[in-house]
Amino acid sequence: MLRLAIALICAATLTHAQDRRPSHCIAIADAAPGLRYLHKAAWTDPLPDYTVRLHYIAHASFLLQTPGGLSAVTDYAGSVGPTRFVPDVVTMNHAHETHWTSAPDSRIPHVLPGWGAFGEGIEHHLDLGEMLIRNVSTDIRSGFTGAETRGNSIFIFEVAGLCIGHLGHLHHEPTPEQYAAIGRLDVVMVPVDGGYTLDVGTMTRIVERLRSSVVIPMHWFSDRALGVFLDGVSDVFAIERVDGNDIELSLRTLPKRPTVMVLRPRWLSDRG
């Protein structure tokens, strides 16, 4: 009976794994060649096919939009601005209150916290057809024990052939196993505050290892902190300061040379 029970559990686990859409970001380790990018778009504009829009809202919050109308907001803290807009998905991290809320809007269909029970982490694999959202748990510093194992998450959004990563409130360089679980990131949103998350040297080493086509700085509290990060990566990445808050990207239109794209945050508004 025990052997039968174990066999049934293994079969159920295997069936569950087979039902999942596999991650192309993990399966494909190299980026596609011959790419460029598009930008200067409003968050309310329609999107071309096979294109994703990123709008920098505030702090560590970004809006991701797809041509089919799906939307996700990263590090959601309870508001996205003076708008009636409700995203389909929000992700959260709880290192600080500016990255999560205990009372998310009840109209949001999918709320994905980046943590579970203390020290246990959490696993997400949300397949919405046009977008697959998964996470890689990371440790965070904690005021109670010094550290909370698997207390936050790096979220990865697989959409339109792109692998888009949000490093969240990252407190340590990913381990080799975590790098492998992350896989390829064509686009990555990176905290560059220089201390609240990680020092500039460590964050620079991370983005150089990830070698994403587009790096978007976030979680910076002054132009000086942003400038220190830009100086640190300028020998590897091209630097472009985008005149706006939005950028449209597709697998066909990413930059040939890895590029740091600096967006200026702006709350979403029904006025455009």
N, C-alpha and C positions, 0 to 999 in steps of 0.2 A: 504493500500500500504506500509506503514511504517513497519507494522508487517511482511508483505511478504518479504520486503527487508532484515530485520533483520534475518528472518528465512533462507533466501538464503545465507547470509554471514556466519551464524553459520554452515550451512550444508557444505559450501565450506571449512571452517576452519577445520571441523571434517574430511572431506574427505582427506584434505591435511595431517592432522596428522596421519590418518590411512595409507596413502601411505608411510609414513616414516618407515624405519626399526627401531624397538625399540632398545634402548640402553641396552645391557646386563650388562653393567658396573653399571648402576643405579639399574637394576632389581635384580641383585645378589649382596648381601652385603658382603658375606664372600668369602675368597680366597679358591682355591682348595687345598686339602691336598696332602701330599706326593710328594713334588716337589724338583727338583734340577736344576742347570743351566749349560750351555755350553758357553765357550768363546774361544778366540784366533782364529779369522777368519779375512780374508781380505775382504774389502768392495766390491771387484770385484768377489769374489767367488760365485758359485751358492748356494742356500739355500735349506735345507731339507724342506719337507712339514710341515705345521703347526708351522713354525718357523719365528721369526722376528730378523733382525739384526739391532743393533744400533751402529752407528759410531759417535764418538765425533769429530766434525769438528773444532770448535773454539768457545770460549766465551760461548754463549748460543745456538749455532747451532749444531743440531744433524741430521744425516741422518737415516731415518727409511726405511728398505727394506723388501719386502715380497717375498715369493717363486714364486709368479706369475709375479714378475717384477715391481710391483708398488713401488714408492719411494716418500718420503716426507722429507722436510728439515724444521726444526724449526728455529724461529727467524732469518729468512733469511735477510742478509744485503747487498745482491747484488752479492756475490761471494761465491763459495764453494771450490775454489782452482784452480790450473793449470790443468783443465780437460775440455773435451768437453761434459761431462755428464750434462744432463738437467733433474731435478726432475719433477715428475708429479704434485706435490703439494708443495707450500711453505706457511708457516705461518709466521706472523710478529707481533711485538709489537712496539709501538712508544714512549716508555718512554725515550729511547735514540737512537741515530742514529746507534749504533752498533747492533740494533735489527730489523731494517727495512730498506727499500730503497724505494724511490719515483720512481725509474726506474727499476723495476724487468725485467729480461730477457723475452722478448716477446714470446719466445718459451715455457714458462712454462704454461701448460694448466689451472692450478688452483692456483690463488694467493689469500690467505685468510688473510686480515688484522684483527688484534685483536681489532679494534676500529671502530666506525662509526662517525656520526656527533657528535660534542662536547657534551658530557654528555649523549648521547643516547645509546651508546654501539652498538653491532652488534650481530647477531645470525648466526652461521654456522651449517649446518647439511649436510655434503657432503658424499654421499654414493657412493663409487666406486666399490661396490661389495665385493672385497677382503678386503677393508678397509673402515671404517666409521670414519669420522673426525667431531668433534663437539667442541664447546667452552663454557666456563663459563666466563662471563664478570667480571672484577674486577676494583676497583678504583685505580688511580695512583696519585702521587704528581704532581703538576703542578706549573710552575713558574709564571703563570698569575693569577690564582685564589686560589692557595693553594692546589687544588685538582681537578681532572677530573673524574667525576663519570663514571664508566664503560669504562674507557679509555684504558684498556688492557684486555687480555684474558688468561685464562688457557686453553690450547688445550688438548683434549683427543683423542687418536687414538685407535680405537677398531679394532683389527686385530688378526687373528689366535686364537681367544678365549681370548686374552689378553686385558687388559685395561691399556693403557700407557699414562701417564700424563706428561705434560711439564708446570711447574708453571710460566714460563715467567719471566718478571721483576716485581715480586709480591711486593706490597707495604703495604699490611695489611693481617692479618690472615683472612681466609675465614669466612663468617658468617655461622650460622647453615644451612641456606637455600642454600648457595653456596656449603658447604660440601655435602649436599644432592644431589645437581645437579651434582657434580663431580662424586659421587658414588664410587665404588670400583676402586682402582688403584693398579694393580699388580706391575707396574714399574712406578717410578716417577723421573723426572729430576728436581733438586732443586738448586736454587741460594744460594750460601753459602759465599758471599762476606763479610757479617757481618755488612753492613751499607747502601750501595747503594740501596739495596732492603730492607731487614729486618735484625734486629739484630739476633745474633746467638740463643738467648734464644727463641725468637718467632718462628724462623724457625725450631728449635728443637721440639718445641711443635706441630708444624704443621705435621712434618714427623712422630712423635709418634702417633698422632691422625689418620693419613692416614694409618699407619701400612702396608705399601707396602712391598711386598716380596723383591723388589730390589729398592734401592735408589741410584741415580747417581748424585753426586755433579757436579755443573757447576757454571759459573759466579764467579770464584774465581781468585783473582789477585796475590796471593802468596801462597806458601806452608804453611805459618804461618796461614793465614785465613782458609785454608782448614783444617789444623790440629786442630784449635779451634773447628770447627764444628764436626770433627770426635771424638774429646774428649767428646763433649757434648752429643753425641748419642751412645757412645760405651757401655753403660750399657744396652741398649735396642737392638741395632743392632750389628751383626757381622761386622767386617771391613775387606775388601779384596782389596788390591791394584793390579789391573789387569795389566799385563805386555803387554800393547798395547792400541789401540784406539777403538777396536771393541768388541762387545759381541753379541752372539746369544742366544735367549731366546725362550722358548715355554711354554705353560701351563703345560706340563708334566715335564718340566725340570727347574723349578724355585727352589731356595733354600728353605729348610724346615724352617730355621730360617731367619727372616728378615735381609737382608745384605746390607750394603753400599758398592757399587762397584765403585772404583776410577779409572776412565779412564783418559788417557792423550790425550789432543786434538791434532789432526793432519789434515791438509788440505787434501781434496781429490786430487788425482793425477792420471793421466792416466798411470803412471809408476807403480801403485800398492800401 
